[in-house]
Amino acid sequence: MPLFTALAIAGSGMAAEAERLTAVASNIANANSVATSAGSAYRAREVVFEAVPAQDGNDETTAIGMAGVKVAAVVESAAPLRTSYDPGNAFADANGYVTMPNVNPVEEMVNMISAQQDYQASLEAFNVAKSLALRTLMI
């Protein structure tokens, strides 16, 4: 594998995990948001990754494997929204229930730790490739 390919793969992993961390931060920040600017309860965001196949010079997929990862989409979670009984709330329905976001703070913290560790692993791979490039130049 060429050295710059290794740097590109590690860089794509860091970019994808940074996007995932941004989505997690948004979810945690809006865990108690009763209404968004659209007037409905906040729905958790989930990042969907997609593998990027390696290409040869003729835009043909090669047999060497993958050339990285990219964010295919950021989608709203399909989990049902929560309801909370709070008849004094301005956003309560006729029965006194307020529709709350479908964000689970514990799951989001686990997701954040996982994304942070994945980012760190990609950074280590990037640093190893950079170190090898510098050693090669010194020869």
N, CA, C and O atoms as a GROMACS GRO file, in nm:
protein
  556
    1MET      N    1   0.085  -0.117   0.000
    1MET     CA    2   0.000   0.000   0.000
    1MET      C    3   0.089   0.123   0.000
    1MET      O    4   0.178   0.135   0.084
    2PRO      N    5   0.065   0.213  -0.094
    2PRO     CA    6   0.144   0.337  -0.096
    2PRO      C    7   0.125   0.417   0.032
    2PRO      O    8   0.020   0.412   0.096
    3LEU      N    9   0.229   0.491   0.067
    3LEU     CA   10   0.229   0.565   0.192
    3LEU      C   11   0.118   0.670   0.198
    3LEU      O   12   0.051   0.685   0.300
    4PHE      N   13   0.098   0.741   0.088
    4PHE     CA   14  -0.004   0.845   0.087
    4PHE      C   15  -0.145   0.785   0.095
    4PHE      O   16  -0.238   0.850   0.143
    5THR      N   17  -0.160   0.662   0.048
    5THR     CA   18  -0.289   0.594   0.061
    5THR      C   19  -0.317   0.567   0.208
    5THR      O   20  -0.430   0.583   0.254
    6ALA      N   21  -0.216   0.525   0.282
    6ALA     CA   22  -0.233   0.501   0.425
    6ALA      C   23  -0.272   0.629   0.497
    6ALA      O   24  -0.358   0.627   0.585
    7LEU      N   25  -0.209   0.741   0.461
    7LEU     CA   26  -0.243   0.870   0.522
    7LEU      C   27  -0.387   0.909   0.488
    7LEU      O   28  -0.460   0.960   0.573
    8ALA      N   29  -0.428   0.885   0.363
    8ALA     CA   30  -0.563   0.920   0.320
    8ALA      C   31  -0.668   0.836   0.392
    8ALA      O   32  -0.773   0.887   0.431
    9ILE      N   33  -0.641   0.707   0.409
    9ILE     CA   34  -0.735   0.619   0.479
    9ILE      C   35  -0.751   0.663   0.624
    9ILE      O   36  -0.863   0.673   0.674
   10ALA      N   37  -0.639   0.688   0.691
   10ALA     CA   38  -0.645   0.732   0.831
   10ALA      C   39  -0.714   0.867   0.842
   10ALA      O   40  -0.792   0.890   0.935
   11GLY      N   41  -0.688   0.956   0.749
   11GLY     CA   42  -0.752   1.087   0.750
   11GLY      C   43  -0.902   1.078   0.728
   11GLY      O   44  -0.979   1.153   0.789
   12SER      N   45  -0.944   0.987   0.640
   12SER     CA   46  -1.087   0.972   0.617
   12SER      C   47  -1.156   0.916   0.741
   12SER      O   48  -1.270   0.952   0.771
   13GLY      N   49  -1.088   0.829   0.814
   13GLY     CA   50  -1.144   0.776   0.938
   13GLY      C   51  -1.159   0.885   1.043
   13GLY      O   52  -1.259   0.890   1.114
   14MET      N   53  -1.059   0.974   1.052
   14MET     CA   54  -1.068   1.083   1.149
   14MET      C   55  -1.180   1.179   1.112
   14MET      O   56  -1.252   1.226   1.200
   15ALA      N   57  -1.196   1.209   0.983
   15ALA     CA   58  -1.303   1.300   0.940
   15ALA      C   59  -1.440   1.240   0.969
   15ALA      O   60  -1.531   1.311   1.013
   16ALA      N   61  -1.456   1.111   0.944
   16ALA     CA   62  -1.585   1.045   0.968
   16ALA      C   63  -1.617   1.042   1.117
   16ALA      O   64  -1.731   1.068   1.156
   17GLU      N   65  -1.519   1.011   1.200
   17GLU     CA   66  -1.544   1.007   1.344
   17GLU      C   67  -1.568   1.146   1.401
   17GLU      O   68  -1.643   1.161   1.498
   18ALA      N   69  -1.506   1.248   1.342
   18ALA     CA   70  -1.534   1.385   1.386
   18ALA      C   71  -1.680   1.421   1.359
   18ALA      O   72  -1.744   1.488   1.440
   19GLU      N   73  -1.732   1.378   1.246
   19GLU     CA   74  -1.873   1.400   1.213
   19GLU      C   75  -1.963   1.326   1.312
   19GLU      O   76  -2.067   1.378   1.354
   20ARG      N   77  -1.924   1.206   1.348
   20ARG     CA   78  -2.000   1.128   1.446
   20ARG      C   79  -1.999   1.197   1.583
   20ARG      O   80  -2.102   1.201   1.650
   21LEU      N   81  -1.884   1.251   1.624
   21LEU     CA   82  -1.876   1.323   1.750
   21LEU      C   83  -1.963   1.449   1.749
   21LEU      O   84  -2.022   1.486   1.851
   22THR      N   85  -1.972   1.514   1.634
   22THR     CA   86  -2.058   1.632   1.621
   22THR      C   87  -2.204   1.594   1.640
   22THR      O   88  -2.279   1.665   1.707
   23ALA      N   89  -2.245   1.483   1.581
   23ALA     CA   90  -2.384   1.436   1.596
   23ALA      C   91  -2.413   1.399   1.741
   23ALA      O   92  -2.520   1.431   1.793
   24VAL      N   93  -2.319   1.333   1.807
   24VAL     CA   94  -2.338   1.296   1.948
   24VAL      C   95  -2.349   1.422   2.034
   24VAL      O   96  -2.434   1.428   2.122
   25ALA      N   97  -2.265   1.521   2.009
   25ALA     CA   98  -2.270   1.645   2.085
   25ALA      C   99  -2.405   1.715   2.066
   25ALA      O  100  -2.461   1.768   2.161
   26SER      N  101  -2.456   1.714   1.944
   26SER     CA  102  -2.587   1.773   1.917
   26SER      C  103  -2.697   1.697   1.991
   26SER      O  104  -2.788   1.758   2.047
   27ASN      N  105  -2.688   1.566   1.991
   27ASN     CA  106  -2.788   1.485   2.061
   27ASN      C  107  -2.786   1.513   2.211
   27ASN      O  108  -2.892   1.529   2.272
   28ILE      N  109  -2.668   1.518   2.270
   28ILE     CA  110  -2.658   1.543   2.414
   28ILE      C  111  -2.708   1.683   2.448
   28ILE      O  112  -2.776   1.703   2.548
   29ALA      N  113  -2.673   1.780   2.364
   29ALA     CA  114  -2.715   1.918   2.389
   29ALA      C  115  -2.867   1.933   2.382
   29ALA      O  116  -2.924   2.019   2.449
   30ASN      N  117  -2.932   1.852   2.300
   30ASN     CA  118  -3.076   1.863   2.282
   30ASN      C  119  -3.155   1.753   2.353
   30ASN      O  120  -3.271   1.729   2.320
   31ALA      N  121  -3.094   1.686   2.448
   31ALA     CA  122  -3.160   1.574   2.516
   31ALA      C  123  -3.287   1.616   2.589
   31ALA      O  124  -3.376   1.533   2.610
   32ASN      N  125  -3.298   1.743   2.626
   32ASN     CA  126  -3.417   1.790   2.696
   32ASN      C  127  -3.491   1.899   2.620
   32ASN      O  128  -3.573   1.971   2.677
   33SER      N  129  -3.463   1.912   2.490
   33SER     CA  130  -3.529   2.014   2.408
   33SER      C  131  -3.670   1.968   2.375
   33SER      O  132  -3.690   1.869   2.304
   34VAL      N  133  -3.766   2.039   2.427
   34VAL     CA  134  -3.906   2.001   2.408
   34VAL      C  135  -3.951   2.036   2.266
   34VAL      O  136  -4.029   1.961   2.206
   35ALA      N  137  -3.904   2.147   2.213
   35ALA     CA  138  -3.946   2.187   2.079
   35ALA      C  139  -3.828   2.245   2.002
   35ALA      O  140  -3.743   2.314   2.059
   36THR      N  141  -3.825   2.216   1.874
   36THR     CA  142  -3.723   2.273   1.786
   36THR      C  143  -3.782   2.395   1.716
   36THR      O  144  -3.895   2.434   1.745
   37SER      N  145  -3.707   2.454   1.627
   37SER     CA  146  -3.759   2.570   1.553
   37SER      C  147  -3.878   2.530   1.465
   37SER      O  148  -3.960   2.614   1.430
   38ALA      N  149  -3.887   2.401   1.430
   38ALA     CA  150  -4.000   2.352   1.350
   38ALA      C  151  -4.122   2.326   1.437
   38ALA      O  152  -4.230   2.301   1.384
   39GLY      N  153  -4.106   2.331   1.569
   39GLY     CA  154  -4.219   2.313   1.659
   39GLY      C  155  -4.237   2.172   1.711
   39GLY      O  156  -4.323   2.150   1.797
   40SER      N  157  -4.160   2.077   1.663
   40SER     CA  158  -4.172   1.939   1.710
   40SER      C  159  -4.055   1.906   1.801
   40SER      O  160  -3.959   1.982   1.810
   41ALA      N  161  -4.063   1.791   1.868
   41ALA     CA  162  -3.955   1.748   1.957
   41ALA      C  163  -3.831   1.710   1.874
   41ALA      O  164  -3.842   1.663   1.761
   42TYR      N  165  -3.717   1.731   1.933
   42TYR     CA  166  -3.589   1.696   1.868
   42TYR      C  167  -3.580   1.545   1.850
   42TYR      O  168  -3.618   1.469   1.938
   43ARG      N  169  -3.530   1.503   1.736
   43ARG     CA  170  -3.505   1.361   1.709
   43ARG      C  171  -3.354   1.341   1.701
   43ARG      O  172  -3.282   1.418   1.637
   44ALA      N  173  -3.306   1.236   1.767
   44ALA     CA  174  -3.163   1.207   1.771
   44ALA      C  175  -3.109   1.188   1.630
   44ALA      O  176  -3.177   1.132   1.543
   45ARG      N  177  -2.986   1.233   1.608
   45ARG     CA  178  -2.918   1.218   1.478
   45ARG      C  179  -2.823   1.099   1.486
   45ARG      O  180  -2.756   1.078   1.588
   46GLU      N  181  -2.818   1.023   1.380
   46GLU     CA  182  -2.726   0.910   1.370
   46GLU      C  183  -2.647   0.923   1.241
   46GLU      O  184  -2.702   0.958   1.136
   47VAL      N  185  -2.518   0.896   1.248
   47VAL     CA  186  -2.430   0.906   1.132
   47VAL      C  187  -2.416   0.768   1.068
   47VAL      O  188  -2.393   0.669   1.136
   48VAL      N  189  -2.432   0.764   0.936
   48VAL     CA  190  -2.420   0.639   0.860
   48VAL      C  191  -2.290   0.646   0.781
   48VAL      O  192  -2.269   0.736   0.700
   49PHE      N  193  -2.202   0.548   0.806
   49PHE     CA  194  -2.074   0.543   0.735
   49PHE      C  195  -2.085   0.455   0.612
   49PHE      O  196  -2.170   0.366   0.604
   50GLU      N  197  -1.998   0.482   0.516
   50GLU     CA  198  -1.991   0.402   0.394
   50GLU      C  199  -1.844   0.380   0.358
   50GLU      O  200  -1.764   0.473   0.362
   51ALA      N  201  -1.811   0.257   0.325
   51ALA     CA  202  -1.674   0.226   0.284
   51ALA      C  203  -1.649   0.282   0.145
   51ALA      O  204  -1.737   0.278   0.059
   52VAL      N  205  -1.529   0.335   0.125
   52VAL     CA  206  -1.491   0.388  -0.005
   52VAL      C  207  -1.399   0.286  -0.071
   52VAL      O  208  -1.290   0.261  -0.022
   53PRO      N  209  -1.442   0.226  -0.184
   53PRO     CA  210  -1.357   0.127  -0.250
   53PRO      C  211  -1.236   0.193  -0.315
   53PRO      O  212  -1.243   0.307  -0.362
   54ALA      N  213  -1.127   0.120  -0.318
   54ALA     CA  214  -1.004   0.170  -0.381
   54ALA      C  215  -1.024   0.174  -0.532
   54ALA      O  216  -1.088   0.086  -0.590
   55GLN      N  217  -0.969   0.275  -0.595
   55GLN     CA  218  -0.980   0.292  -0.740
   55GLN      C  219  -0.840   0.286  -0.801
   55GLN      O  220  -0.742   0.331  -0.742
   56ASP      N  221  -0.833   0.229  -0.922
   56ASP     CA  222  -0.706   0.238  -0.993
   56ASP      C  223  -0.708   0.366  -1.077
   56ASP      O  224  -0.802   0.445  -1.064
   57GLY      N  225  -0.612   0.386  -1.158
   57GLY     CA  226  -0.604   0.508  -1.236
   57GLY      C  227  -0.715   0.524  -1.339
   57GLY      O  228  -0.737   0.635  -1.387
   58ASN      N  229  -0.785   0.417  -1.374
   58ASN     CA  230  -0.890   0.422  -1.475
   58ASN      C  231  -1.030   0.426  -1.413
   58ASN      O  232  -1.128   0.392  -1.480
   59ASP      N  233  -1.040   0.467  -1.287
   59ASP     CA  234  -1.167   0.471  -1.215
   59ASP      C  235  -1.232   0.334  -1.205
   59ASP      O  236  -1.355   0.323  -1.199
   60GLU      N  237  -1.152   0.230  -1.202
   60GLU     CA  238  -1.201   0.093  -1.184
   60GLU      C  239  -1.171   0.051  -1.041
   60GLU      O  240  -1.065   0.084  -0.987
   61THR      N  241  -1.264  -0.021  -0.979
   61THR     CA  242  -1.240  -0.072  -0.845
   61THR      C  243  -1.132  -0.178  -0.851
   61THR      O  244  -1.138  -0.268  -0.935
   62THR      N  245  -1.035  -0.170  -0.762
   62THR     CA  246  -0.925  -0.265  -0.763
   62THR      C  247  -0.944  -0.369  -0.655
   62THR      O  248  -1.035  -0.360  -0.572
   63ALA      N  249  -0.857  -0.468  -0.656
   63ALA     CA  250  -0.867  -0.578  -0.560
   63ALA      C  251  -0.789  -0.549  -0.432
   63ALA      O  252  -0.781  -0.636  -0.346
   64ILE      N  253  -0.732  -0.428  -0.417
   64ILE     CA  254  -0.649  -0.403  -0.299
   64ILE      C  255  -0.731  -0.374  -0.175
   64ILE      O  256  -0.676  -0.369  -0.065
   65GLY      N  257  -0.860  -0.354  -0.190
   65GLY     CA  258  -0.943  -0.334  -0.072
   65GLY      C  259  -1.009  -0.199  -0.068
   65GLY      O  260  -1.053  -0.147  -0.171
   66MET      N  261  -1.015  -0.142   0.050
   66MET     CA  262  -1.085  -0.017   0.070
   66MET      C  263  -0.988   0.100   0.075
   66MET      O  264  -0.872   0.085   0.114
   67ALA      N  265  -1.038   0.217   0.036
   67ALA     CA  266  -0.956   0.338   0.036
   67ALA      C  267  -1.001   0.436   0.143
   67ALA      O  268  -0.962   0.552   0.140
   68GLY      N  269  -1.081   0.389   0.236
   68GLY     CA  270  -1.123   0.477   0.344
   68GLY      C  271  -1.270   0.463   0.376
   68GLY      O  272  -1.336   0.365   0.340
   69VAL      N  273  -1.319   0.564   0.444
   69VAL     CA  274  -1.459   0.567   0.487
   69VAL      C  275  -1.510   0.708   0.467
   69VAL      O  276  -1.434   0.804   0.473
   70LYS      N  277  -1.640   0.720   0.443
   70LYS     CA  278  -1.701   0.852   0.433
   70LYS      C  279  -1.837   0.849   0.500
   70LYS      O  280  -1.894   0.742   0.523
   71VAL      N  281  -1.888   0.965   0.530
   71VAL     CA  282  -2.020   0.976   0.589
   71VAL      C  283  -2.120   0.972   0.474
   71VAL      O  284  -2.123   1.062   0.390
   72ALA      N  285  -2.201   0.867   0.472
   72ALA     CA  286  -2.301   0.853   0.366
   72ALA      C  287  -2.422   0.942   0.393
   72ALA      O  288  -2.478   1.001   0.300
   73ALA      N  289  -2.461   0.952   0.520
   73ALA     CA  290  -2.578   1.033   0.555
   73ALA      C  291  -2.581   1.056   0.706
   73ALA      O  292  -2.521   0.982   0.783
   74VAL      N  293  -2.652   1.158   0.743
   74VAL     CA  294  -2.686   1.181   0.884
   74VAL      C  295  -2.838   1.173   0.888
   74VAL      O  296  -2.908   1.257   0.833
   75VAL      N  297  -2.888   1.070   0.956
   75VAL     CA  298  -3.032   1.043   0.958
   75VAL      C  299  -3.088   1.063   1.098
   75VAL      O  300  -3.016   1.058   1.197
   76GLU      N  301  -3.218   1.084   1.103
   76GLU     CA  302  -3.286   1.093   1.232
   76GLU      C  303  -3.316   0.954   1.283
   76GLU      O  304  -3.351   0.865   1.205
   77SER      N  305  -3.304   0.935   1.411
   77SER     CA  306  -3.330   0.806   1.474
   77SER      C  307  -3.477   0.768   1.458
   77SER      O  308  -3.565   0.854   1.465
   78ALA      N  309  -3.502   0.639   1.437
   78ALA     CA  310  -3.638   0.588   1.424
   78ALA      C  311  -3.699   0.552   1.558
   78ALA      O  312  -3.814   0.510   1.565
   79ALA      N  313  -3.623   0.568   1.666
   79ALA     CA  314  -3.674   0.536   1.799
   79ALA      C  315  -3.792   0.627   1.832
   79ALA      O  316  -3.795   0.743   1.792
   80PRO      N  317  -3.890   0.574   1.903
   80PRO     CA  318  -4.008   0.657   1.935
   80PRO      C  319  -3.972   0.770   2.032
   80PRO      O  320  -3.882   0.756   2.115
   81LEU      N  321  -4.043   0.879   2.019
   81LEU     CA  322  -4.024   0.991   2.111
   81LEU      C  323  -4.080   0.955   2.248
   81LEU      O  324  -4.174   0.875   2.258
   82ARG      N  325  -4.024   1.012   2.353
   82ARG     CA  326  -4.071   0.987   2.489
   82ARG      C  327  -4.182   1.086   2.523
   82ARG      O  328  -4.192   1.193   2.462
   83THR      N  329  -4.264   1.050   2.619
   83THR     CA  330  -4.363   1.144   2.670
   83THR      C  331  -4.343   1.159   2.821
   83THR      O  332  -4.304   1.065   2.890
   84SER      N  333  -4.371   1.278   2.869
   84SER     CA  334  -4.356   1.308   3.011
   84SER      C  335  -4.479   1.384   3.057
   84SER      O  336  -4.526   1.475   2.989
   85TYR      N  337  -4.531   1.345   3.172
   85TYR     CA  338  -4.650   1.413   3.225
   85TYR      C  339  -4.608   1.541   3.295
   85TYR      O  340  -4.541   1.538   3.398
   86ASP      N  341  -4.647   1.654   3.237
   86ASP     CA  342  -4.615   1.786   3.290
   86ASP      C  343  -4.724   1.883   3.246
   86ASP      O  344  -4.703   1.960   3.152
   87PRO      N  345  -4.838   1.880   3.312
   87PRO     CA  346  -4.951   1.962   3.266
   87PRO      C  347  -4.925   2.113   3.272
   87PRO      O  348  -4.995   2.189   3.205
   88GLY      N  349  -4.828   2.158   3.350
   88GLY     CA  350  -4.798   2.300   3.359
   88GLY      C  351  -4.709   2.351   3.247
   88GLY      O  352  -4.689   2.472   3.233
   89ASN      N  353  -4.655   2.260   3.166
   89ASN     CA  354  -4.565   2.298   3.057
   89ASN      C  355  -4.645   2.359   2.942
   89ASN      O  356  -4.754   2.311   2.909
   90ALA      N  357  -4.592   2.462   2.881
   90ALA     CA  358  -4.659   2.528   2.769
   90ALA      C  359  -4.671   2.436   2.647
   90ALA      O  360  -4.757   2.459   2.561
   91PHE      N  361  -4.587   2.334   2.638
   91PHE     CA  362  -4.590   2.242   2.524
   91PHE      C  363  -4.673   2.117   2.551
   91PHE      O  364  -4.674   2.026   2.469
   92ALA      N  365  -4.741   2.110   2.665
   92ALA     CA  366  -4.821   1.992   2.700
   92ALA      C  367  -4.944   1.984   2.610
   92ALA      O  368  -5.001   2.085   2.570
   93ASP      N  369  -4.983   1.859   2.580
   93ASP     CA  370  -5.104   1.839   2.501
   93ASP      C  371  -5.227   1.849   2.592
   93ASP      O  372  -5.214   1.886   2.708
   94ALA      N  373  -5.344   1.817   2.540
   94ALA     CA  374  -5.470   1.830   2.616
   94ALA      C  375  -5.472   1.739   2.739
   94ALA      O  376  -5.541   1.768   2.837
   95ASN      N  377  -5.395   1.629   2.735
   95ASN     CA  378  -5.390   1.536   2.848
   95ASN      C  379  -5.278   1.567   2.946
   95ASN      O  380  -5.262   1.498   3.047
   96GLY      N  381  -5.199   1.670   2.918
   96GLY     CA  382  -5.092   1.710   3.009
   96GLY      C  383  -4.958   1.645   2.978
   96GLY      O  384  -4.864   1.658   3.058
   97TYR      N  385  -4.946   1.578   2.865
   97TYR     CA  386  -4.820   1.511   2.830
   97TYR      C  387  -4.738   1.598   2.735
   97TYR      O  388  -4.790   1.659   2.642
   98VAL      N  389  -4.609   1.600   2.760
   98VAL     CA  390  -4.514   1.672   2.675
   98VAL      C  391  -4.433   1.570   2.598
   98VAL      O  392  -4.381   1.473   2.655
   99THR      N  393  -4.422   1.591   2.468
   99THR     CA  394  -4.340   1.502   2.384
   99THR      C  395  -4.194   1.542   2.400
   99THR      O  396  -4.156   1.657   2.376
  100MET      N  397  -4.111   1.444   2.440
  100MET     CA  398  -3.969   1.467   2.467
  100MET      C  399  -3.884   1.401   2.358
  100MET      O  400  -3.931   1.310   2.290
  101PRO      N  401  -3.759   1.444   2.342
  101PRO     CA  402  -3.670   1.383   2.242
  101PRO      C  403  -3.645   1.235   2.268
  101PRO      O  404  -3.659   1.186   2.381
  102ASN      N  405  -3.607   1.164   2.163
  102ASN     CA  406  -3.576   1.022   2.174
  102ASN      C  407  -3.427   1.000   2.201
  102ASN      O  408  -3.370   0.900   2.156
  103VAL      N  409  -3.365   1.090   2.272
  103VAL     CA  410  -3.222   1.083   2.304
  103VAL      C  411  -3.205   1.012   2.438
  103VAL      O  412  -3.265   1.050   2.538
  104ASN      N  413  -3.122   0.909   2.438
  104ASN     CA  414  -3.086   0.840   2.561
  104ASN      C  415  -2.944   0.885   2.598
  104ASN      O  416  -2.848   0.844   2.532
  105PRO      N  417  -2.929   0.967   2.701
  105PRO     CA  418  -2.796   1.020   2.734
  105PRO      C  419  -2.691   0.913   2.761
  105PRO      O  420  -2.574   0.933   2.730
  106VAL      N  421  -2.730   0.799   2.819
  106VAL     CA  422  -2.633   0.692   2.846
  106VAL      C  423  -2.581   0.634   2.715
  106VAL      O  424  -2.461   0.614   2.699
  107GLU      N  425  -2.672   0.606   2.622
  107GLU     CA  426  -2.630   0.555   2.492
  107GLU      C  427  -2.542   0.655   2.418
  107GLU      O  428  -2.445   0.617   2.352
  108GLU      N  429  -2.575   0.781   2.430
  108GLU     CA  430  -2.496   0.885   2.363
  108GLU      C  431  -2.356   0.895   2.423
  108GLU      O  432  -2.259   0.917   2.350
  109MET      N  433  -2.344   0.879   2.553
  109MET     CA  434  -2.211   0.883   2.615
  109MET      C  435  -2.127   0.764   2.570
  109MET      O  436  -2.008   0.778   2.544
  110VAL      N  437  -2.189   0.645   2.560
  110VAL     CA  438  -2.118   0.527   2.510
  110VAL      C  439  -2.077   0.549   2.365
  110VAL      O  440  -1.965   0.515   2.326
  111ASN      N  441  -2.166   0.606   2.285
  111ASN     CA  442  -2.136   0.637   2.146
  111ASN      C  443  -2.022   0.737   2.136
  111ASN      O  444  -1.936   0.726   2.048
  112MET      N  445  -2.020   0.834   2.226
  112MET     CA  446  -1.914   0.935   2.227
  112MET      C  447  -1.778   0.871   2.260
  112MET      O  448  -1.678   0.902   2.197
  113ILE      N  449  -1.777   0.784   2.359
  113ILE     CA  450  -1.652   0.717   2.396
  113ILE      C  451  -1.601   0.631   2.281
  113ILE      O  452  -1.482   0.628   2.252
  114SER      N  453  -1.693   0.560   2.217
  114SER     CA  454  -1.655   0.476   2.103
  114SER      C  455  -1.599   0.559   1.989
  114SER      O  456  -1.496   0.524   1.930
  115ALA      N  457  -1.664   0.670   1.957
  115ALA     CA  458  -1.617   0.757   1.850
  115ALA      C  459  -1.481   0.816   1.883
  115ALA      O  460  -1.395   0.828   1.796
  116GLN      N  461  -1.462   0.852   2.009
  116GLN     CA  462  -1.334   0.909   2.053
  116GLN      C  463  -1.222   0.805   2.039
  116GLN      O  464  -1.112   0.838   1.993
  117GLN      N  465  -1.249   0.682   2.077
  117GLN     CA  466  -1.148   0.576   2.065
  117GLN      C  467  -1.118   0.544   1.919
  117GLN      O  468  -1.003   0.520   1.883
  118ASP      N  469  -1.221   0.543   1.834
  118ASP     CA  470  -1.200   0.520   1.691
  118ASP      C  471  -1.119   0.632   1.628
  118ASP      O  472  -1.032   0.608   1.544
  119TYR      N  473  -1.148   0.755   1.669
  119TYR     CA  474  -1.072   0.870   1.620
  119TYR      C  475  -0.925   0.856   1.662
  119TYR      O  476  -0.835   0.880   1.582
  120GLN      N  477  -0.903   0.818   1.788
  120GLN     CA  478  -0.766   0.802   1.839
  120GLN      C  479  -0.692   0.693   1.762
  120GLN      O  480  -0.573   0.708   1.733
  121ALA      N  481  -0.761   0.583   1.730
  121ALA     CA  482  -0.697   0.475   1.653
  121ALA      C  483  -0.658   0.523   1.514
  121ALA      O  484  -0.550   0.490   1.465
  122SER      N  485  -0.745   0.601   1.449
  122SER     CA  486  -0.712   0.655   1.317
  122SER      C  487  -0.596   0.753   1.326
  122SER      O  488  -0.510   0.757   1.238
  123LEU      N  489  -0.592   0.832   1.433
  123LEU     CA  490  -0.483   0.926   1.453
  123LEU      C  491  -0.351   0.852   1.473
  123LEU      O  492  -0.247   0.895   1.422
  124GLU      N  493  -0.354   0.742   1.548
  124GLU     CA  494  -0.232   0.662   1.567
  124GLU      C  495  -0.184   0.603   1.434
  124GLU      O  496  -0.064   0.603   1.406
  125ALA      N  497  -0.277   0.554   1.352
  125ALA     CA  498  -0.240   0.501   1.221
  125ALA      C  499  -0.179   0.611   1.134
  125ALA      O  500  -0.080   0.587   1.064
  126PHE      N  501  -0.237   0.730   1.140
  126PHE     CA  502  -0.184   0.843   1.065
  126PHE      C  503  -0.043   0.876   1.112
  126PHE      O  504   0.046   0.898   1.029
  127ASN      N  505  -0.022   0.881   1.243
  127ASN     CA  506   0.110   0.913   1.297
  127ASN      C  507   0.215   0.808   1.262
  127ASN      O  508   0.330   0.842   1.237
  128VAL      N  509   0.176   0.681   1.261
  128VAL     CA  510   0.269   0.575   1.222
  128VAL      C  511   0.309   0.592   1.076
  128VAL      O  512   0.427   0.580   1.042
  129ALA      N  513   0.212   0.618   0.990
  129ALA     CA  514   0.243   0.638   0.848
  129ALA      C  515   0.332   0.760   0.829
  129ALA      O  516   0.423   0.758   0.747
  130LYS      N  517   0.305   0.866   0.903
  130LYS     CA  518   0.387   0.987   0.894
  130LYS      C  519   0.529   0.959   0.941
  130LYS      O  520   0.626   1.005   0.880
  131SER      N  521   0.541   0.883   1.048
  131SER     CA  522   0.672   0.847   1.100
  131SER      C  523   0.751   0.763   0.999
  131SER      O  524   0.871   0.784   0.980
  132LEU      N  525   0.683   0.669   0.935
  132LEU     CA  526   0.749   0.588   0.831
  132LEU      C  527   0.794   0.674   0.714
  132LEU      O  528   0.902   0.653   0.659
  133ALA      N  529   0.713   0.771   0.676
  133ALA     CA  530   0.752   0.862   0.566
  133ALA      C  531   0.876   0.942   0.604
  133ALA      O  532   0.966   0.958   0.522
  134LEU      N  533   0.881   0.991   0.726
  134LEU     CA  534   0.996   1.068   0.769
  134LEU      C  535   1.122   0.982   0.775
  134LEU      O  536   1.230   1.027   0.737
  135ARG      N  537   1.107   0.859   0.821
  135ARG     CA  538   1.223   0.768   0.826
  135ARG      C  539   1.270   0.734   0.685
  135ARG      O  540   1.390   0.721   0.662
  136THR      N  541   1.178   0.718   0.592
  136THR     CA  542   1.213   0.688   0.454
  136THR      C  543   1.291   0.804   0.393
  136THR      O  544   1.387   0.782   0.319
  137LEU      N  545   1.251   0.925   0.423
  137LEU     CA  546   1.320   1.042   0.372
  137LEU      C  547   1.463   1.056   0.428
  137LEU      O  548   1.550   1.113   0.363
  138MET      N  549   1.485   1.003   0.547
  138MET     CA  550   1.615   1.014   0.610
  138MET      C  551   1.714   0.912   0.552
  138MET      O  552   1.835   0.926   0.572
  139ILE      N  553   1.664   0.812   0.482
  139ILE     CA  554   1.754   0.710   0.425
  139ILE      C  555   1.832   0.763   0.308
  139ILE      O  556   1.911   0.691   0.249
   0.00000   0.00000   0.00000
